Structure formats: structure tokens, C-alpha cells
Amino acid sequence: MSRNFNFGFIIFTCLLMVSCFDPSKPNYQYFPNMYESVGYETYEESKAFSNGFEMQLPVEGTIPRGWIPYEYEDTNEGYDLAKTNLFSPLKKDEKNLSQGKELYAIYCAVCHGSKGDGQGILTKREKFLGIPSYADRDITEGSVYHVLMHGRNLMGSHASQVDVKERWQITQYVMSLRENLVK
């Protein structure tokens, strides 16, 4: 009898607890800020930090991890300096050249042509005119890289589309196209 009574009491207690649950009011939260965080506006005034702002600015002179600063400015002087002083850090091998060829086909051949003769599909359709052949230009590794980085004349920058290594691979391929055209 007492066993049935204990079993009945447990069932009654469970039913009582479930019947008191209100889905519109969640259970007690121990640390409510973890569940419902306080929203802060970027650079909003706050007492959390000594400078009075919520978000901290990076220390002056620091650079993001993995980012390599490009020291040549987007000016004619910067172009000339890059042309004479900038050289590819990549090894000239078949792997880099073939990767450069693939990237060139994606980003460059539309205007410059697959041979670098300035006869890309957009030039043939007269969407862009006056794209020179690499044979007609006095270009170096540094000047090609600089133009990929900052753009020049009608050509825009490709820095947001290709990373540092890819720019150097494209540069290697452009220089090989130029050698083939000049022969």
C-alpha cells in the first residue's frame, strides 16, 4: 500500500509541476546577460574602458596579421619606383607560371587578349579601345604588379580580387607573354 502511495505521490507531484509551467514565461535564468546580451553601438561612449569608448581602436602603427603593406603609393612616382625597385619574391617555375596563366585567363585576357597583344574580346567588340600590346610597353615585374595593385588609366585595381601571391603569379605570366611577343 505504501509503495502505491509513494508512486502516486511522485506522479501527482510531476503533474503539478507540469501544470504550473507557463510557456510565455521561461524558467529562471542564472546569468540573464548571457542569454539576452546588452547591445552596444560601435564607438559608443562607455564606462567600460578608460578612454570612454566601447570598442577599442588598434594600436597606432600595427597591421592586421597576414597582411603585408604595399609601400609604393598610387602615383606616377610610386609607379616609377615600383617599376625600377620591385621584383617578384616567387620562384620562377612551371607551377607559378601555370597558376598565373589560369588567373590571367580569368582576370586579364578579356581585355588584354590571351596572347597579351591587346586584342581581348572586349577590345574586339569595341567596349574598350586603346589597350596596348605588351610588346609595345616598357614593363617590368614591378610595374605590372603595381598596376594590378592600384590600377592605371582605364584599368582598375585588382587588389580586392587577387591576393599577393596571385598578383605575382599573374605578373610572371604577363612577363612570359611579353617575351614571346618581343621575339
Secondary structure as GFF3:
##gff-version 3
##sequence-region A 1 183
A	DSSP	alpha_helix	2	19	.	.	.	ID=ss1
A	DSSP	alpha_helix	32	35	.	.	.	ID=ss2
A	DSSP	alpha_helix	76	85	.	.	.	ID=ss3
A	DSSP	alpha_helix	94	107	.	.	.	ID=ss4
A	DSSP	alpha_helix	109	112	.	.	.	ID=ss5
A	DSSP	alpha_helix	121	124	.	.	.	ID=ss6
A	DSSP	three_ten_helix	134	136	.	.	.	ID=ss7
A	DSSP	alpha_helix	141	150	.	.	.	ID=ss8
A	DSSP	alpha_helix	164	182	.	.	.	ID=ss9
###
